[in-house]
């Protein structure tokens, strides 16, 4: 019986499988699709944006180079790595409600914990590229991926869970649903799913156009909706504010798609052939908890919203990163009391904020006069340095801070990529999935205390290029700062923090 069965072999399920496999758990992934090569996941239909927190997660597991290569990105850092002060934004910022943000307007001085890193702040990729990289790593870690398996039943007790797919039964100690917005695991396990109903039907279309030049490239807000013309020929997106009435109601025909596109674009564009089309909405829903006994959810299975702003993939990867080490510690029996419950406590709040971020964009893109007025105000605000910096913090993940019971402003945040005197970055020390203790004290005061936890913590001592005025830093396996030591490092305080997150020494 495997330790964990994961339902869903998308980026979230695969990233979680890699985290669990890295921690020595036995993992089986069940995927409904028989083959991984869906055109919806490859470029250009599967194109997604990865922001800083996600790219740092790949960096910390040694997966950034293959990810950038698979994505066709060649973002190589330059002299900024050795420059004094916070480094410039690399890769872009993104957009809010179709308003493209200018990375040069981010106030770097307002980002007090920003240090140079090999990871860019943003890159475009595809779902296929992410899944290819993660599938290869999962296989290397001994994860078993079974494709063409459709889950139809689930039962759990105090000792484990049984997942049924046709005539097959898969038993495990834990099950995690990473099976998307229409999650079967969520339904079978009885999770409560609440939120707001949609305001629009969105369309993704691959078509042959008789006159593509009448559609302006990029994101275009109009008095009747929104349309998007991608660089790839014939790839069109549209938003029709019909209250979500058309979504899933019937197949989108050529006549219907042309009618919608003409209405929202205000042109006489003509579609001569439709090769592929799908619909979606801005329905924003979230489960009230991410855990029901031995069943957990991550990614779209736990929260759905419109794709505006590209936060879905990044939020799901954050779920997997947060859950992986906590579930592994629980499987191995050395998790402190309540550790697994912090998954819901930390990630539910983040998910709720992302849903509101999506709702706000929908309100600003509404084609009525209220939406148009709001759009004008937002353009003014987001054109300022403060507005762009605020949006960058939200999109990049740098503004996320978990309440870990400390007043220090770095505790609970994503750790900066400290660089030690030997040239190693913090990310280099995290490839094996353990937590890290950075001891900047001159007497290496935490060496013995960290040695008692060497199976769960890596100890690194020495000076740093920029230690931000700190004496020591305890970083969780997900890259979140768990504890800060001032210049006069308090060993007892460190031991209490280590016990809280990694269990008692020797346990």
C-alpha positions, 0 to 999 in steps of 0.5 A: 500500500503506497503512502499517498495516492494523488489523483491528477497528473497536472502540474500541481499533482506532479509537483506534490508527487515530487515533493513526497518522493523527495521526502522518501514517501511511496506515491502513486499518481492516478490520471484520467487522460491516457496520454499526456500530449493534449493540445490544450496543454501545449503552446499556444493554448497551454501557455501560462505565466509563472511568477516569482514564488513559483520560479523560486520553488523550482529553483530550490529543487534544482528544476529551474534550468530544465524548466526554462529550457523546456519553456524556451526561456533564456533568462540568464542573470547578469551583473545585477547578481553582484550589484549592491542594493535590490536587483531590478525586476527580471521577466516582467510583472504581468497585468491586472484586468488587462492593464499591462504593468510596467516593471520599471515602475516597481519601487525596489526600495519598498521591497526590503527583503529582495536579494539577487537570485538566479530565478527570474520574477516572471516567465512564460511557459506551457502546461506541457513544459511544466508537466514534462519536467515534473514527470521526469523528476517524479519518475527519477524519485520512484513515483508511479504514474498510472494513466487512463484511470478514471476515479469513481469511488472513495471510502476512508476510515481511520487507517487509510483511504480506498480509491476506486476506478472501474474494477480496480481499487487503490488503497493508501494511507492518504489521498490528495485530490489534484484533479482540477476544478471539477474534482471527483475527489472533492465531490466523493469526499464531501467537501463543502464548495462555496463562493460566487456565481459567474458574470461571463462566459469566456471562450478559447478558440482556434479558428481560421479567420478570413480577415484576422487583421480587423482584430487588434493584437493583445488584450482589448477591452470594449464597451461590450466585453473583451477579446484577446488576439494571441500572436499565434495565428487564429488563436482568439479569446473572448469574454461575453458578459452573459452571466455565464449562461452559455458555458457547458450549455451546448457545443460552441458552433461556428455561428455562435462563436462568430456572433459572440466575437463580432459583438465583443470586438465591435467588428465584422470579423468572419470565421471560416472554420473552427478547429478547436473551442472551449468555454469557461467562466469566472465562477469563484468557489473554494472549499471551506477546508482543504482536509477531510480526515485522510483526504486533502485537496490542492490546486483547482480541486480546492479553489476555482476562479477566472484565469484573469491574471494567471494566478491559478497555476501559481496558487496551485503550485504554492499549495503543493509546496506547502503541503508536501513536506507537512504530509511527508512528516506526517507519513513518517511519524515525526510531524509535530502536533497539528502540523498538517492542519497548518496547511489549510490555515495557511493556504486557505487564506491565500486562496481566498485572496486570489479569488478576490483578486480575480473578482476585482478584475472581473468587476473592472472589466465589466462593459457597463458604465460602472466597470468602465469608470472603475477601469479608468481609476485603476489605469491611473492608480496602476500607472503610478509607482505605488500602484505598480509596486502593490500589484507586483507584490500581489502577483509575485507572491512577495506580499504573502505572509503567514502568521507564524506568531512572530513580529519580525516582518520576515517571518512567514514570508518567502525567504530571500535567496541569501548567498554565502561566502562560498558562493552557494545560494540558499536555493542550492542548499534546499535541493534535497527538500530539507529545511535549512538553518543559516547561521551567520553568528561568528561563533556558529552558535546553532551548530550543535542544536542543528546537528541533533536534527540533521535528518530534517535540517541542513546547517550552513554557517558563515558570512553572507554577501548580504545577511540583511542584518540578521544573525540566523535564519530558519527556513522551512522546506517550502522556503518560508522563513520560520524563525529569525535570530538577531545578531545575538543569536538565542539558541533556546529560541531556535530550538523552540522554533525547530521543535514547532516545525520539525519535531523534537530533536532525535524523535 
